[in-house]
Amino acid sequence: MKKNALLITGLVMAFLLLIFILGAVDAARRGAGFLFIPSFTPTSTNTATPTVTPSPVPTDTMTPTLTSTNTPEPTLTFTATMTATETPTSIPTVDLTALARIIYDELSETVQALTPSPTPVIPDAELYSGLRKINPGDGKELYFVRTDYSDDYRGFWMDWNEITNADYFLCVQGGYCSAPKSDLLDDLPYFSDEVYQYYPVVNVTRGQAAAYCSWTGKTLPTIQDWSAAMDSFPVDDRNIDNKNNGPRRISSENSDFIGNVWEWLDDEDAQGNGVIAGGGWKTALQDVREHRLGRMKPNQYSSDLGFRCILRVSGR
């Protein structure tokens, strides 16, 4: 009886041992914990890494976009282009002879409209001296002078005032004119001093004066031109007030046709001297006369010598 009980107990123990061994083997094969208790370090739990790693990728890919947005090259290129277009425009490329005729025709029509005639006005039958107009070519105010001493042209527009330091500086800046031979007036800066920008330019030779006139499409006046202009300019503009202390500032009220600075003409005498006209601030008041002429070597200059230009109206 006892033998049977021991045998049965042995079989049960062997069966339990077998089950234990098989369970251990199966747990090792499947990666489970001992006695089917789940392990707290399963390898499958760590496979979430692919889900986490994509997150920094978008952040890195934005870097080149931000860098290209902040690149300043397009702005610098645009600025350089704008600077290149600031090269001074050459005024002589304009047909200023035709422009002078257009200005004259416009003003003639204005005068005719203000003074109606009982009979039809024949075009170009009358020329009007004393018309004033701003020249769009250089911004200078012009004064029309009628002439009858040439078959080549019927009159000319003359600068109402002398050429100023500011006018001449633009020609120097454009590379067409050279700077005055001296910057000084009584040992003080004159041409380079902003205070005197609207005063007559002085200390220039006849060649320098002619170069400026050419730059604006004009010429220096001749002795005949000067005489015709003297007979045409308003009498009130001939009032002078020489104080012998320097040129006067130009104004639209006074042409300073005589007595402010001598002015270069486009003539020479038999000895090769250039002709100047009008008298200057150094000239004694009693010697300043309407048709006063002087002589100066073409390559000489003076602190009381400047110029003005004319623009001819051609044809008859």
C-alpha positions as CSV (number, residue, x, y, z in Angstrom):
1,M,0.0,0.0,0.0
2,K,2.8,2.4,1.0
3,K,4.7,1.4,-2.2
4,N,1.7,2.5,-4.3
5,A,1.5,5.8,-2.5
6,L,5.2,6.5,-3.0
7,L,5.0,5.6,-6.6
8,I,2.1,7.9,-7.2
9,T,3.9,10.7,-5.4
10,G,7.0,10.2,-7.4
11,L,5.1,10.3,-10.7
12,V,3.4,13.5,-9.7
13,M,6.7,15.1,-8.7
14,A,8.2,13.9,-12.0
15,F,5.2,15.3,-13.9
16,L,5.5,18.7,-12.1
17,L,9.3,18.7,-12.8
18,L,8.7,18.0,-16.4
19,I,6.1,20.8,-16.6
20,F,8.6,23.1,-14.9
21,I,11.4,22.3,-17.3
22,L,9.1,22.6,-20.4
23,G,7.9,26.0,-19.1
24,A,11.4,27.3,-18.6
25,V,12.5,26.2,-22.0
26,D,9.4,27.8,-23.6
27,A,9.9,31.0,-21.6
28,A,13.5,31.2,-22.8
29,R,12.4,30.6,-26.4
30,R,9.7,33.3,-26.3
31,G,11.7,35.8,-24.2
32,A,9.2,35.7,-21.4
33,G,10.0,35.9,-17.7
34,F,10.5,33.0,-15.4
35,L,7.4,31.0,-14.6
36,F,5.5,33.1,-17.2
37,I,6.0,36.3,-15.3
38,P,6.4,39.2,-17.9
39,S,9.9,40.8,-18.0
40,F,10.1,44.5,-17.4
41,T,12.8,44.9,-20.1
42,P,11.1,43.6,-23.2
43,T,13.1,44.3,-26.4
44,S,9.9,45.1,-28.3
45,T,9.2,48.1,-26.0
46,N,12.5,49.7,-27.2
47,T,11.5,49.6,-30.9
48,A,9.8,53.1,-30.5
49,T,13.0,54.8,-31.6
50,P,11.9,55.2,-35.3
51,T,9.0,57.3,-34.1
52,V,11.2,59.7,-32.1
53,T,14.1,60.1,-34.6
54,P,12.1,61.9,-37.4
55,S,11.4,64.9,-35.2
56,P,14.7,66.7,-35.6
57,V,14.8,66.2,-39.4
58,P,12.3,69.0,-40.3
59,T,14.2,71.4,-38.0
60,D,17.5,70.8,-39.8
61,T,15.9,71.1,-43.3
62,M,14.7,74.7,-42.5
63,T,18.2,76.0,-41.9
64,P,19.1,76.6,-45.7
65,T,15.8,78.4,-46.2
66,L,16.4,80.9,-43.4
67,T,20.0,81.4,-44.6
68,S,18.9,82.3,-48.2
69,T,16.2,84.6,-46.9
70,N,18.7,86.7,-45.0
71,T,21.2,86.9,-47.8
72,P,21.8,90.7,-48.6
73,E,23.2,90.2,-52.2
74,P,20.0,91.3,-54.1
75,T,19.9,94.6,-52.2
76,L,23.6,95.4,-52.9
77,T,23.2,94.6,-56.6
78,F,20.3,97.0,-56.9
79,T,22.1,99.8,-55.2
80,A,25.1,99.4,-57.6
81,T,22.7,99.6,-60.6
82,M,21.2,102.8,-59.3
83,T,24.6,104.4,-58.8
84,A,25.6,103.5,-62.4
85,T,22.6,105.4,-63.8
86,E,23.7,108.6,-62.1
87,T,26.2,109.5,-64.8
88,P,25.6,113.1,-65.8
89,T,23.5,113.5,-69.0
90,S,25.2,115.3,-71.8
91,I,23.2,118.4,-72.6
92,P,24.7,119.0,-76.1
93,T,22.9,115.9,-77.4
94,V,19.7,118.0,-77.5
95,D,19.0,119.9,-80.6
96,L,19.1,123.3,-78.9
97,T,18.8,125.3,-82.1
98,A,15.4,123.8,-82.7
99,L,14.6,124.3,-79.0
100,A,15.4,128.0,-79.2
101,R,13.0,128.3,-82.1
102,I,10.3,126.4,-80.2
103,I,10.7,128.7,-77.3
104,Y,10.5,131.8,-79.5
105,D,7.4,130.5,-81.4
106,E,5.6,129.8,-78.1
107,L,6.3,133.2,-76.7
108,S,5.4,134.9,-80.0
109,E,2.0,133.2,-79.9
110,T,1.5,134.4,-76.3
111,V,2.3,138.0,-77.2
112,Q,0.1,137.9,-80.3
113,A,-2.8,136.5,-78.2
114,L,-2.4,139.4,-75.7
115,T,-2.3,142.0,-78.4
116,P,-5.0,141.1,-81.0
117,S,-4.6,142.7,-84.4
118,P,-7.6,143.8,-86.6
119,T,-5.8,142.0,-89.5
120,P,-4.4,138.5,-89.5
121,V,-0.9,138.2,-88.1
122,I,1.5,136.8,-90.6
123,P,3.6,134.1,-89.0
124,D,7.2,135.2,-88.3
125,A,6.5,138.7,-89.7
126,E,7.3,140.3,-86.3
127,L,10.0,139.5,-83.8
128,Y,9.6,140.5,-80.2
129,S,12.6,141.7,-78.3
130,G,12.4,141.5,-74.5
131,L,10.7,138.1,-74.2
132,R,11.9,136.1,-71.2
133,K,11.8,132.3,-70.8
134,I,13.4,129.6,-68.7
135,N,15.6,127.3,-70.8
136,P,14.7,123.7,-70.0
137,G,18.2,122.7,-71.2
138,D,20.1,124.2,-68.2
139,G,17.4,126.0,-66.2
140,K,18.8,129.5,-67.0
141,E,16.5,132.4,-67.6
142,L,16.8,133.7,-71.2
143,Y,16.1,137.1,-72.8
144,F,15.3,137.4,-76.5
145,V,17.2,139.9,-78.6
146,R,16.1,140.7,-82.1
147,T,18.8,141.3,-84.7
148,D,18.9,142.7,-88.2
149,Y,22.7,142.5,-89.1
150,S,22.8,138.9,-90.3
151,D,21.0,136.9,-92.9
152,D,21.9,133.7,-91.1
153,Y,19.8,134.2,-88.0
154,R,17.0,136.6,-86.8
155,G,17.9,137.0,-83.2
156,F,19.2,135.1,-80.1
157,W,18.4,134.2,-76.6
158,M,20.9,135.6,-74.1
159,D,21.4,134.5,-70.5
160,W,19.6,137.0,-68.3
161,N,22.4,136.8,-65.7
162,E,26.0,135.9,-65.8
163,I,27.0,132.2,-65.4
164,T,27.2,131.5,-61.7
165,N,29.5,129.4,-59.6
166,A,26.7,126.8,-59.2
167,D,26.2,126.7,-63.0
168,Y,29.8,126.2,-63.7
169,F,30.3,123.7,-61.0
170,L,27.9,121.3,-62.7
171,C,30.0,121.5,-65.9
172,V,33.2,120.7,-63.9
173,Q,31.4,117.9,-62.1
174,G,30.3,116.5,-65.5
175,G,33.9,116.4,-66.6
176,Y,33.4,118.9,-69.5
177,C,34.9,122.0,-67.9
178,S,38.0,122.6,-65.8
179,A,37.9,124.4,-62.5
180,P,38.6,128.1,-62.4
181,K,42.2,129.1,-62.5
182,S,41.9,130.4,-58.9
183,D,39.4,129.7,-56.2
184,L,40.2,133.0,-54.4
185,L,38.6,136.4,-54.2
186,D,40.7,138.8,-52.2
187,D,42.6,135.9,-50.7
188,L,39.4,134.2,-49.5
189,P,37.7,131.0,-51.0
190,Y,35.1,132.0,-53.5
191,F,34.3,129.3,-56.1
192,S,34.4,126.5,-53.5
193,D,32.4,128.4,-50.8
194,E,28.7,127.5,-50.8
195,V,27.9,131.1,-49.7
196,Y,28.9,132.3,-53.2
197,Q,27.2,129.6,-55.3
198,Y,24.8,132.2,-56.9
199,Y,27.5,134.8,-57.6
200,P,29.1,135.1,-61.0
201,V,31.9,132.7,-61.7
202,V,35.2,134.5,-62.2
203,N,38.9,133.6,-62.8
204,V,38.1,131.7,-66.0
205,T,39.9,132.1,-69.4
206,R,38.1,132.6,-72.6
207,G,38.6,129.0,-73.5
208,Q,37.0,127.9,-70.3
209,A,34.0,130.2,-70.9
210,A,33.6,128.9,-74.4
211,A,33.7,125.3,-73.2
212,Y,30.9,125.9,-70.7
213,C,28.7,127.6,-73.4
214,S,29.4,124.7,-75.7
215,W,28.3,122.2,-73.0
216,T,24.9,123.9,-72.8
217,G,24.6,124.1,-76.6
218,K,25.3,127.9,-76.8
219,T,28.2,130.2,-77.7
220,L,29.9,133.3,-76.4
221,P,28.3,136.5,-77.9
222,T,30.2,138.6,-80.4
223,I,30.7,142.3,-80.3
224,Q,27.7,142.8,-82.6
225,D,25.6,140.5,-80.4
226,W,26.7,142.5,-77.3
227,S,25.8,145.8,-78.9
228,A,22.4,144.5,-80.0
229,A,21.7,143.2,-76.5
230,M,22.8,146.5,-74.9
231,D,20.2,148.3,-77.0
232,S,17.5,145.8,-76.1
233,F,18.0,145.1,-72.3
234,P,15.7,147.3,-70.1
235,V,17.1,150.6,-69.1
236,D,16.4,149.9,-65.5
237,D,18.7,146.9,-65.6
238,R,21.6,149.2,-66.5
239,N,21.7,150.9,-63.1
240,I,24.9,149.9,-61.4
241,D,26.2,150.3,-57.8
242,N,29.9,149.4,-57.8
243,K,31.2,149.3,-54.3
244,N,34.6,147.9,-55.3
245,N,34.3,145.1,-52.8
246,G,33.4,142.1,-55.0
247,P,30.7,140.8,-57.4
248,R,27.0,141.0,-56.5
249,R,24.7,138.1,-56.1
250,I,22.6,137.6,-59.3
251,S,18.8,138.1,-59.2
252,S,15.9,137.9,-61.6
253,E,15.2,141.6,-61.1
254,N,18.6,142.9,-62.4
255,S,20.5,141.5,-65.3
256,D,23.8,143.1,-64.2
257,F,24.6,143.6,-67.9
258,I,27.3,146.1,-67.0
259,G,29.2,146.9,-63.9
260,N,29.2,143.6,-62.0
261,V,31.9,141.6,-63.8
262,W,33.5,142.0,-67.2
263,E,32.3,139.4,-69.6
264,W,34.2,137.5,-72.3
265,L,33.2,138.0,-76.0
266,D,33.9,135.7,-78.9
267,D,36.2,138.2,-80.7
268,E,39.9,139.1,-80.9
269,D,41.6,142.3,-82.0
270,A,44.5,142.5,-84.5
271,Q,47.1,141.7,-81.8
272,G,45.3,138.5,-80.8
273,N,43.8,139.9,-77.6
274,G,40.4,138.7,-76.5
275,V,37.6,141.3,-76.2
276,I,35.7,141.8,-72.9
277,A,32.7,144.0,-72.3
278,G,30.6,145.8,-69.7
279,G,33.1,146.7,-66.9
280,G,33.4,145.0,-63.5
281,W,33.3,145.7,-59.8
282,K,36.9,146.9,-59.9
283,T,36.1,149.5,-62.6
284,A,35.7,153.1,-61.5
285,L,32.1,154.1,-61.6
286,Q,32.7,156.9,-64.1
287,D,34.4,154.5,-66.5
288,V,31.5,152.0,-66.6
289,R,29.7,152.8,-69.8
290,E,27.1,151.0,-71.9
291,H,29.4,150.1,-74.8
292,R,32.7,149.9,-73.0
293,L,35.0,147.3,-74.3
294,G,38.3,146.0,-72.9
295,R,41.2,143.7,-73.9
296,M,42.6,140.6,-72.2
297,K,44.8,137.8,-73.4
298,P,42.6,134.8,-74.1
299,N,44.6,132.6,-71.6
300,Q,44.4,135.3,-68.8
301,Y,41.8,135.5,-66.1
302,S,40.7,137.9,-63.3
303,S,38.6,138.1,-60.2
304,D,36.3,140.6,-61.9
305,L,35.9,138.8,-65.3
306,G,33.1,136.3,-66.0
307,F,30.7,135.6,-68.9
308,R,27.2,134.7,-70.2
309,C,26.1,132.8,-73.3
310,I,23.7,133.1,-76.2
311,L,21.5,130.7,-78.2
312,R,20.8,131.8,-81.7
313,V,17.5,131.6,-83.6
314,S,18.5,130.7,-87.2
315,G,16.7,131.4,-90.5
316,R,14.8,134.4,-91.9
